[in-house]
């Protein structure tokens, strides 16, 4: 039983960590030196980003902003959320599993 639970946690965590990367249309990710993980909120400035556009075959160098926040719930309290921002019309990260619902 313990091994089954541990495998479920391992597989679930691996899937959660790689979901955004798996859904991105990028072939290559360029990150600042010292970046330890995808959730690291360090930014790649334009001096580092634009040389990538000069490489033959590169279509876009899309900036992505990532961070954690506390979402206020309508009934009170908060819940932690992971926010990912990218250009809406760009080729970078796009929403892949949205469900239509009322705007409030």
Residue pairs with C-beta under 8 A, 6 or more apart in sequence:
17 38
20 38
20 84
20 93
21 29
21 38
23 93
23 94
23 96
24 92
24 93
25 91
25 92
25 94
26 62
26 91
26 92
30 44
30 48
30 49
30 52
30 61
31 40
31 42
31 44
32 42
32 43
32 44
32 48
34 42
35 42
38 66
39 66
39 68
39 82
40 66
41 65
41 66
41 67
43 63
43 65
44 63
49 61
49 63
50 61
52 58
52 61
53 60
53 61
59 91
60 90
60 91
60 92
62 86
62 87
62 90
62 91
62 92
62 93
63 86
63 87
63 92
64 84
64 85
64 86
64 92
64 93
65 83
65 84
65 85
65 86
66 82
66 83
66 84
66 85
67 82
67 83
68 80
68 81
68 82
68 83
69 80
69 81
69 83
70 78
70 79
70 80
70 81
71 78
71 79
71 80
71 81
72 78
73 79
84 93
86 92
86 93
86 94
